[in-house]
């Protein structure tokens, strides 16, 4: 694909797909990575660990930086010979490269509250390399994990695969996954289709603080509809235990003791302790394990939080 520059020469269109990843995001042992994908077997494809702060956002920002840096030799040509399209599923990246980045620059790289924003060095680097050439770089947002076979869905999936490889998570490529699926259909599914049991999904409403409990019992997260579910093929004991956790989550009347049911499974639940925190102390209490509950418009911590963290939170109360 090509279009013309001002002098009438054909400009090649280059599509680049970027993504970031992070396992254990938000924890001390987080590992972040990024992926940059041009096309199949392209030597410019790249994935690596993030340097410095390990979060999903630093992975996303680093991916964008590396994509632009890889095209630097083309961008400095006069007249330009390539039109570059960079596709990302991160709205945060787009804001950092455009509106948010400009606001920070005009405010001496401070937020409206006069604070240093997260990932400042990466945002500054993005402005440095993107602004001079932004008329030649088309930054576009695309949906993630669509499962479709169009060019952009495949490109996004490949960038995601590279980003996951950077943190040690192996995901099959779109091509190999499709091939493997066809082989499976040819060799197994068609011949056994009448004998293959269908495992039904049972979707459940579960609070954030109870997700680890249902995961241990076999529940899974459905990315497409963003809900937890369990399948028929787990044990009846675990099904009953999951449903009991759902009831506890919905009633939100948990206590600190282990709730043992007739299922024979112990479910450890801890209650929320609500606290009044001044706005100026919100970042401090977050570091100690406090969370914000939008429905009650209040900060809280879980009763099983370490004592020294609870003591620190109490000192910051209003």
PAKETI-645806 format. One record per residue (C-alpha): x, y, z; residue number from 1. Coordinates in pm, 1 decimal. Each point is the difference from the previous one (the first is absolute). Example, Ala and Ser with C-alpha at 12.3 -4.5 7.8 and 13.67 -1.06 7.14 Angstrom:
BEGIN
<X = 1230.0&Y = -450.0&Z = 780.0&nr = 1>
<X = 137.0&Y = 344.0&Z = -66.0&nr = 2>
! end
This chain:
BEGIN
<X = 0.0&Y = 0.0&Z = 0.0&nr = 1>
<X = 125.5&Y = 347.7&Z = -84.4&nr = 2>
<X = -94.2&Y = 367.3&Z = -35.1&nr = 3>
<X = 180.7&Y = 303.7&Z = -138.5&nr = 4>
<X = 208.0&Y = 264.0&Z = 178.4&nr = 5>
<X = 10.3&Y = 367.3&Z = -99.9&nr = 6>
<X = 248.2&Y = -65.7&Z = -278.8&nr = 7>
<X = -214.1&Y = -271.2&Z = -152.3&nr = 8>
<X = 214.5&Y = -297.5&Z = 101.3&nr = 9>
<X = -175.7&Y = -309.2&Z = 127.5&nr = 10>
<X = 0.9&Y = -35.4&Z = 377.8&nr = 11>
<X = -0.2&Y = -347.2&Z = 147.9&nr = 12>
<X = -252.9&Y = -66.4&Z = 278.3&nr = 13>
<X = 155.2&Y = -171.3&Z = 302.4&nr = 14>
<X = -233.1&Y = -155.1&Z = 257.6&nr = 15>
<X = 143.8&Y = -61.2&Z = 346.9&nr = 16>
<X = -183.2&Y = -169.6&Z = 287.0&nr = 17>
<X = 112.3&Y = 52.1&Z = 358.8&nr = 18>
<X = -93.5&Y = -142.1&Z = 338.2&nr = 19>
<X = 120.4&Y = -20.0&Z = 358.1&nr = 20>
<X = -39.4&Y = -274.6&Z = 257.7&nr = 21>
<X = 61.6&Y = -49.9&Z = 369.2&nr = 22>
<X = -34.4&Y = -300.2&Z = 226.9&nr = 23>
<X = -69.7&Y = 66.6&Z = 369.5&nr = 24>
<X = -84.8&Y = 358.7&Z = -97.7&nr = 25>
<X = 0.9&Y = 229.1&Z = 302.8&nr = 26>
<X = 205.3&Y = -233.3&Z = 219.7&nr = 27>
<X = 369.2&Y = 16.0&Z = 98.0&nr = 28>
<X = 81.3&Y = -302.3&Z = -217.4&nr = 29>
<X = -165.2&Y = 141.1&Z = -314.3&nr = 30>
<X = 166.8&Y = -72.8&Z = -334.6&nr = 31>
<X = -83.0&Y = 224.9&Z = -296.9&nr = 32>
<X = 79.0&Y = -33.8&Z = -368.9&nr = 33>
<X = -91.9&Y = 138.9&Z = -339.2&nr = 34>
<X = -51.8&Y = -117.6&Z = -356.1&nr = 35>
<X = 36.1&Y = 176.9&Z = -335.3&nr = 36>
<X = -140.7&Y = -181.9&Z = -304.4&nr = 37>
<X = 34.6&Y = 99.7&Z = -366.7&nr = 38>
<X = -93.2&Y = -315.1&Z = -189.1&nr = 39>
<X = 78.1&Y = -369.6&Z = -3.2&nr = 40>
<X = 372.9&Y = -82.5&Z = -8.0&nr = 41>
<X = 95.7&Y = 369.5&Z = -2.2&nr = 42>
<X = 344.4&Y = 49.7&Z = 153.3&nr = 43>
<X = -126.0&Y = 321.9&Z = 160.9&nr = 44>
<X = -242.7&Y = -190.8&Z = 222.6&nr = 45>
<X = 117.7&Y = 38.9&Z = 358.2&nr = 46>
<X = -79.9&Y = -97.1&Z = 356.6&nr = 47>
<X = 190.1&Y = 57.7&Z = 324.3&nr = 48>
<X = -28.3&Y = 67.1&Z = 371.7&nr = 49>
<X = -71.7&Y = 356.2&Z = 110.3&nr = 50>
<X = 283.1&Y = 193.2&Z = 162.8&nr = 51>
<X = -85.5&Y = 163.7&Z = 332.2&nr = 52>
<X = -352.2&Y = 8.2&Z = 143.8&nr = 53>
<X = -186.4&Y = -323.9&Z = -71.8&nr = 54>
<X = -365.9&Y = 67.2&Z = -85.0&nr = 55>
<X = -235.6&Y = -61.1&Z = -287.8&nr = 56>
<X = 6.8&Y = 371.0&Z = -87.4&nr = 57>
<X = 381.1&Y = 16.6&Z = -17.7&nr = 58>
<X = -19.4&Y = -296.2&Z = -237.1&nr = 59>
<X = -252.1&Y = 180.0&Z = -221.8&nr = 60>
<X = 200.7&Y = 324.5&Z = -4.7&nr = 61>
<X = 330.1&Y = -176.3&Z = -68.5&nr = 62>
<X = -157.6&Y = -184.7&Z = -293.1&nr = 63>
<X = -101.9&Y = 331.4&Z = -158.6&nr = 64>
<X = 345.1&Y = 149.7&Z = 55.6&nr = 65>
<X = 172.4&Y = -298.6&Z = -161.5&nr = 66>
<X = -239.0&Y = 6.3&Z = -298.0&nr = 67>
<X = 84.3&Y = 364.6&Z = -74.8&nr = 68>
<X = 371.8&Y = -52.7&Z = 63.5&nr = 69>
<X = 3.7&Y = -288.5&Z = -247.1&nr = 70>
<X = -136.2&Y = 231.7&Z = -270.4&nr = 71>
<X = 235.4&Y = 288.8&Z = 81.5&nr = 72>
<X = 215.9&Y = -42.4&Z = -312.0&nr = 73>
<X = -310.1&Y = 26.8&Z = -217.6&nr = 74>
<X = -152.4&Y = 290.8&Z = 191.2&nr = 75>
<X = 302.9&Y = 225.6&Z = -40.4&nr = 76>
<X = -1.9&Y = -31.0&Z = -380.2&nr = 77>
<X = -106.2&Y = 307.1&Z = -198.7&nr = 78>
<X = -244.2&Y = -42.8&Z = -157.8&nr = 79>
<X = -127.6&Y = -296.9&Z = 204.2&nr = 80>
<X = -34.8&Y = -326.4&Z = -187.6&nr = 81>
<X = -226.1&Y = -182.8&Z = 244.3&nr = 82>
<X = -329.9&Y = 67.8&Z = 174.9&nr = 83>
<X = -4.1&Y = -178.4&Z = 335.3&nr = 84>
<X = -311.3&Y = -136.5&Z = 170.1&nr = 85>
<X = 48.5&Y = -108.4&Z = 361.6&nr = 86>
<X = -285.4&Y = -203.0&Z = 148.8&nr = 87>
<X = -47.0&Y = -41.2&Z = 375.9&nr = 88>
<X = -277.1&Y = -128.6&Z = 225.4&nr = 89>
<X = 113.8&Y = 240.4&Z = 274.7&nr = 90>
<X = -185.3&Y = 331.2&Z = 29.1&nr = 91>
<X = 261.8&Y = 98.7&Z = 258.1&nr = 92>
<X = 273.3&Y = -7.4&Z = -266.1&nr = 93>
<X = -202.9&Y = 222.3&Z = -231.7&nr = 94>
<X = -69.2&Y = 252.5&Z = 277.8&nr = 95>
<X = 366.4&Y = 9.4&Z = 102.5&nr = 96>
<X = 101.8&Y = 65.9&Z = -360.3&nr = 97>
<X = -265.8&Y = 267.3&Z = -55.7&nr = 98>
<X = -226.5&Y = 181.2&Z = 247.1&nr = 99>
<X = 150.2&Y = -104.5&Z = 333.2&nr = 100>
<X = 356.8&Y = 37.5&Z = -121.8&nr = 101>
<X = -66.9&Y = 353.5&Z = -127.5&nr = 102>
<X = -172.5&Y = 105.6&Z = 323.8&nr = 103>
<X = 292.0&Y = -125.6&Z = 207.1&nr = 104>
<X = 252.1&Y = 172.2&Z = -227.3&nr = 105>
<X = -180.9&Y = 334.6&Z = 27.0&nr = 106>
<X = -20.3&Y = -37.3&Z = 380.1&nr = 107>
<X = 374.8&Y = -60.4&Z = 45.9&nr = 108>
<X = -58.7&Y = -377.4&Z = 2.1&nr = 109>
<X = -229.7&Y = 16.7&Z = 301.6&nr = 110>
<X = -363.0&Y = -100.8&Z = 46.4&nr = 111>
<X = -270.5&Y = 257.5&Z = 68.3&nr = 112>
<X = 61.1&Y = -68.9&Z = 369.3&nr = 113>
<X = 369.7&Y = 77.5&Z = -42.1&nr = 114>
<X = 110.0&Y = -361.8&Z = 38.6&nr = 115>
<X = 243.8&Y = -203.9&Z = -208.4&nr = 116>
<X = -207.8&Y = -237.7&Z = -215.9&nr = 117>
<X = 66.8&Y = -374.1&Z = -18.1&nr = 118>
<X = 241.2&Y = -113.7&Z = -274.1&nr = 119>
<X = 121.9&Y = 354.9&Z = -62.5&nr = 120>
<X = 329.3&Y = -96.7&Z = -166.6&nr = 121>
<X = -178.9&Y = -224.5&Z = -249.1&nr = 122>
<X = -257.8&Y = 270.8&Z = -78.0&nr = 123>
<X = 278.8&Y = 253.6&Z = -55.0&nr = 124>
<X = 179.1&Y = -241.4&Z = -233.0&nr = 125>
<X = -320.7&Y = -54.3&Z = -196.3&nr = 126>
<X = -46.3&Y = 373.2&Z = -54.0&nr = 127>
<X = 364.4&Y = 34.5&Z = -102.6&nr = 128>
<X = -17.6&Y = -262.2&Z = -275.7&nr = 129>
<X = -365.8&Y = 27.5&Z = -104.3&nr = 130>
<X = -76.8&Y = 373.3&Z = -19.9&nr = 131>
<X = 250.2&Y = 87.2&Z = -279.3&nr = 132>
<X = -142.0&Y = -270.3&Z = -226.3&nr = 133>
<X = -361.4&Y = -31.5&Z = 111.5&nr = 134>
<X = -133.4&Y = 109.7&Z = -340.7&nr = 135>
<X = 166.5&Y = -311.0&Z = -143.2&nr = 136>
<X = -115.0&Y = -231.3&Z = 280.6&nr = 137>
<X = -363.3&Y = -103.8&Z = 25.6&nr = 138>
<X = -67.7&Y = -127.6&Z = 353.3&nr = 139>
<X = -316.9&Y = -209.5&Z = 13.6&nr = 140>
<X = -191.4&Y = -179.3&Z = 274.8&nr = 141>
<X = -125.1&Y = -352.6&Z = -73.0&nr = 142>
<X = -193.6&Y = -257.0&Z = 200.0&nr = 143>
<X = 196.6&Y = -270.7&Z = 180.2&nr = 144>
<X = -56.9&Y = -376.4&Z = -5.9&nr = 145>
<X = -278.0&Y = 5.8&Z = -259.8&nr = 146>
<X = 74.7&Y = -351.9&Z = -120.4&nr = 147>
<X = -72.8&Y = 113.4&Z = -356.5&nr = 148>
<X = 208.9&Y = -66.6&Z = -311.0&nr = 149>
<X = 23.8&Y = 349.4&Z = -148.3&nr = 150>
<X = 341.9&Y = 163.0&Z = -41.1&nr = 151>
<X = -21.0&Y = 219.0&Z = 309.9&nr = 152>
<X = -132.6&Y = -272.4&Z = 230.3&nr = 153>
<X = 282.3&Y = -230.6&Z = -105.8&nr = 154>
<X = 257.0&Y = 278.9&Z = 37.7&nr = 155>
<X = -123.5&Y = 80.8&Z = 350.0&nr = 156>
<X = 3.3&Y = -368.0&Z = 96.3&nr = 157>
<X = 358.8&Y = -36.1&Z = -124.5&nr = 158>
<X = 115.4&Y = 307.5&Z = 193.5&nr = 159>
<X = -170.9&Y = -143.4&Z = 307.8&nr = 160>
<X = 176.2&Y = -333.5&Z = -58.3&nr = 161>
<X = 339.9&Y = 171.6&Z = -21.0&nr = 162>
<X = -68.1&Y = 204.0&Z = 314.3&nr = 163>
<X = -94.1&Y = -317.2&Z = 185.3&nr = 164>
<X = 312.8&Y = -175.7&Z = -122.8&nr = 165>
<X = 200.4&Y = 284.5&Z = 152.6&nr = 166>
<X = -126.6&Y = -96.8&Z = 346.1&nr = 167>
<X = 29.3&Y = -373.3&Z = -55.6&nr = 168>
<X = -358.6&Y = -77.9&Z = -100.8&nr = 169>
<X = -10.3&Y = -205.8&Z = -318.8&nr = 170>
<X = -301.8&Y = 63.6&Z = -222.3&nr = 171>
<X = -29.8&Y = -172.2&Z = -340.8&nr = 172>
<X = 3.1&Y = 227.7&Z = -303.8&nr = 173>
<X = -327.0&Y = 64.2&Z = -178.3&nr = 174>
<X = 115.0&Y = -207.2&Z = -297.1&nr = 175>
<X = 118.7&Y = -298.2&Z = 203.1&nr = 176>
<X = -307.8&Y = 12.6&Z = 221.0&nr = 177>
<X = -226.8&Y = -3.1&Z = -306.3&nr = 178>
<X = 197.1&Y = -286.7&Z = -152.9&nr = 179>
<X = -14.2&Y = -198.5&Z = 321.6&nr = 180>
<X = -374.9&Y = 57.9&Z = 23.1&nr = 181>
<X = -55.4&Y = -125.1&Z = -354.6&nr = 182>
<X = 211.3&Y = -308.6&Z = 66.8&nr = 183>
<X = -200.9&Y = -69.3&Z = 312.0&nr = 184>
<X = -327.0&Y = 36.3&Z = -189.0&nr = 185>
<X = 120.6&Y = -230.9&Z = -277.0&nr = 186>
<X = 144.0&Y = -270.6&Z = 221.3&nr = 187>
<X = -215.0&Y = 0.6&Z = 311.4&nr = 188>
<X = -303.1&Y = 220.2&Z = 31.0&nr = 189>
<X = -193.4&Y = -102.5&Z = -310.6&nr = 190>
<X = 38.9&Y = -373.0&Z = 63.9&nr = 191>
<X = -100.0&Y = 31.4&Z = 365.5&nr = 192>
<X = -244.3&Y = 287.4&Z = -13.9&nr = 193>
<X = -296.4&Y = -206.1&Z = 119.4&nr = 194>
<X = 194.8&Y = -131.0&Z = 296.9&nr = 195>
<X = 153.0&Y = 329.9&Z = 109.7&nr = 196>
<X = -173.6&Y = 130.7&Z = 312.8&nr = 197>
<X = -76.2&Y = 371.4&Z = 7.0&nr = 198>
<X = 113.3&Y = 170.2&Z = 318.3&nr = 199>
<X = -239.1&Y = 280.8&Z = 89.8&nr = 200>
<X = 126.0&Y = 326.2&Z = 146.2&nr = 201>
<X = -171.2&Y = 129.4&Z = 313.4&nr = 202>
<X = 62.6&Y = 372.3&Z = 40.4&nr = 203>
<X = 20.9&Y = 143.4&Z = 350.8&nr = 204>
<X = 5.1&Y = 346.8&Z = 155.0&nr = 205>
<X = 295.3&Y = 19.9&Z = 233.3&nr = 206>
<X = 167.0&Y = 291.3&Z = 177.6&nr = 207>
<X = 366.4&Y = 79.1&Z = -59.8&nr = 208>
<X = 98.2&Y = -112.3&Z = 349.8&nr = 209>
<X = -142.1&Y = -347.9&Z = -60.0&nr = 210>
<X = 153.6&Y = -76.3&Z = -340.2&nr = 211>
<X = 300.0&Y = -190.4&Z = 136.5&nr = 212>
<X = -230.1&Y = -231.0&Z = 193.7&nr = 213>
<X = -204.7&Y = -102.3&Z = -303.7&nr = 214>
<X = 313.7&Y = -31.4&Z = -215.4&nr = 215>
<X = 136.2&Y = -265.0&Z = 236.7&nr = 216>
<X = -323.3&Y = -192.2&Z = -42.2&nr = 217>
<X = 15.3&Y = 0.2&Z = -381.1&nr = 218>
<X = -176.4&Y = 320.3&Z = -104.2&nr = 219>
<X = 136.7&Y = 186.6&Z = -302.2&nr = 220>
<X = -11.5&Y = 355.7&Z = -136.2&nr = 221>
<X = -178.0&Y = 55.0&Z = -333.5&nr = 222>
<X = 184.6&Y = 283.2&Z = -177.6&nr = 223>
<X = -273.6&Y = 48.8&Z = -260.2&nr = 224>
<X = -277.1&Y = 88.9&Z = 245.7&nr = 225>
<X = 221.4&Y = 80.4&Z = 299.6&nr = 226>
<X = -170.4&Y = -238.8&Z = 241.0&nr = 227>
<X = 99.7&Y = -299.0&Z = 212.7&nr = 228>
<X = -141.9&Y = -343.5&Z = -76.6&nr = 229>
<X = 42.8&Y = -367.6&Z = 80.6&nr = 230>
<X = -61.1&Y = -300.9&Z = -222.3&nr = 231>
<X = -199.6&Y = -318.4&Z = 51.6&nr = 232>
<X = 312.6&Y = -213.3&Z = 1.0&nr = 233>
<X = 122.2&Y = 113.2&Z = 344.0&nr = 234>
<X = -93.6&Y = -204.3&Z = 306.8&nr = 235>
<X = -336.3&Y = 41.3&Z = 170.0&nr = 236>
<X = 184.6&Y = 88.6&Z = 320.1&nr = 237>
<X = 173.5&Y = 291.6&Z = -169.5&nr = 238>
<X = -322.4&Y = 115.3&Z = -166.4&nr = 239>
<X = -171.3&Y = 22.7&Z = 337.9&nr = 240>
<X = 298.5&Y = 179.7&Z = 149.3&nr = 241>
<X = 0.7&Y = 255.0&Z = -284.5&nr = 242>
<X = -371.6&Y = 66.4&Z = 40.7&nr = 243>
<X = 51.4&Y = 50.9&Z = 373.3&nr = 244>
<X = 270.6&Y = 259.8&Z = -68.5&nr = 245>
<X = -238.3&Y = 171.4&Z = -244.1&nr = 246>
<X = -263.9&Y = 25.6&Z = 273.9&nr = 247>
<X = 254.1&Y = 142.2&Z = 242.6&nr = 248>
<X = 121.5&Y = 248.1&Z = -261.2&nr = 249>
<X = -353.8&Y = 117.8&Z = -76.6&nr = 250>
<X = -98.0&Y = 40.5&Z = 364.9&nr = 251>
<X = 338.1&Y = 151.1&Z = 94.0&nr = 252>
<X = -48.4&Y = -104.3&Z = 364.2&nr = 253>
<X = 323.0&Y = -193.2&Z = 27.0&nr = 254>
<X = 195.8&Y = -54.2&Z = 317.6&nr = 255>
<X = 359.1&Y = -81.9&Z = 72.3&nr = 256>
<X = -50.6&Y = -367.7&Z = 73.8&nr = 257>
<X = 16.7&Y = -286.3&Z = -243.4&nr = 258>
<X = -348.1&Y = -75.4&Z = -127.0&nr = 259>
<X = -34.7&Y = -376.6&Z = -19.1&nr = 260>
<X = -303.7&Y = -131.5&Z = -183.8&nr = 261>
<X = -138.4&Y = -346.2&Z = -57.4&nr = 262>
<X = 213.8&Y = -4.7&Z = -313.1&nr = 263>
<X = 301.3&Y = -85.4&Z = 209.6&nr = 264>
<X = 193.9&Y = 294.5&Z = -144.7&nr = 265>
<X = 130.1&Y = 275.6&Z = 225.9&nr = 266>
<X = -48.8&Y = 346.6&Z = -146.2&nr = 267>
<X = 203.4&Y = 268.8&Z = 169.0&nr = 268>
<X = -172.4&Y = 337.9&Z = -17.6&nr = 269>
<X = 113.4&Y = 330.4&Z = 149.0&nr = 270>
<X = -212.6&Y = 306.7&Z = 58.6&nr = 271>
<X = 53.1&Y = 353.1&Z = -126.1&nr = 272>
<X = 97.0&Y = 268.4&Z = 248.6&nr = 273>
<X = -117.4&Y = 340.8&Z = -123.2&nr = 274>
<X = 205.3&Y = 307.5&Z = 86.0&nr = 275>
<X = -28.3&Y = 374.4&Z = -63.2&nr = 276>
<X = 307.6&Y = 120.3&Z = -186.1&nr = 277>
<X = 71.1&Y = 363.2&Z = -96.9&nr = 278>
<X = 50.5&Y = 50.2&Z = -373.0&nr = 279>
<X = 360.9&Y = 104.9&Z = 52.3&nr = 280>
<X = 78.4&Y = -339.1&Z = 157.6&nr = 281>
<X = -162.7&Y = -221.8&Z = -264.2&nr = 282>
<X = 324.4&Y = -94.9&Z = -176.3&nr = 283>
<X = 166.3&Y = -80.2&Z = 331.0&nr = 284>
<X = -273.5&Y = -238.0&Z = 118.7&nr = 285>
<X = -8.1&Y = -173.8&Z = -338.5&nr = 286>
<X = 362.9&Y = -95.6&Z = 52.8&nr = 287>
<X = -96.2&Y = -157.5&Z = 332.3&nr = 288>
<X = -275.2&Y = -214.6&Z = -153.3&nr = 289>
<X = -308.5&Y = 223.2&Z = 14.9&nr = 290>
<X = -254.0&Y = -17.6&Z = -283.0&nr = 291>
<X = -276.8&Y = 234.0&Z = -114.6&nr = 292>
<X = -357.0&Y = -126.4&Z = -18.8&nr = 293>
<X = -198.1&Y = 217.6&Z = -245.9&nr = 294>
<X = -343.1&Y = -120.5&Z = 116.2&nr = 295>
<X = 58.5&Y = 111.9&Z = 359.3&nr = 296>
<X = 240.1&Y = 277.6&Z = -96.9&nr = 297>
<X = 234.1&Y = -108.8&Z = 273.5&nr = 298>
<X = 348.0&Y = -141.7&Z = 48.7&nr = 299>
<X = 38.3&Y = -340.7&Z = 165.1&nr = 300>
<X = 254.5&Y = -265.6&Z = 82.8&nr = 301>
<X = -43.6&Y = -373.4&Z = 53.8&nr = 302>
<X = 8.3&Y = -127.8&Z = 356.5&nr = 303>
<X = 282.0&Y = -243.0&Z = -79.7&nr = 304>
<X = 236.2&Y = 281.0&Z = -102.1&nr = 305>
<X = 337.8&Y = 1.1&Z = 176.1&nr = 306>
<X = -12.0&Y = 178.7&Z = 335.9&nr = 307>
<X = 274.7&Y = 250.7&Z = -84.3&nr = 308>
<X = -191.0&Y = 107.3&Z = -311.3&nr = 309>
<X = -322.3&Y = 39.6&Z = 199.4&nr = 310>
<X = 185.7&Y = 213.9&Z = 252.1&nr = 311>
<X = 134.2&Y = 219.7&Z = -281.2&nr = 312>
<X = -349.0&Y = 39.8&Z = -147.8&nr = 313>
<X = -148.8&Y = 99.8&Z = 335.3&nr = 314>
<X = 257.9&Y = 276.2&Z = 33.0&nr = 315>
<X = -124.3&Y = 142.5&Z = -332.0&nr = 316>
<X = -370.4&Y = -2.5&Z = 90.1&nr = 317>
<X = -196.6&Y = 325.7&Z = 13.8&nr = 318>
! end
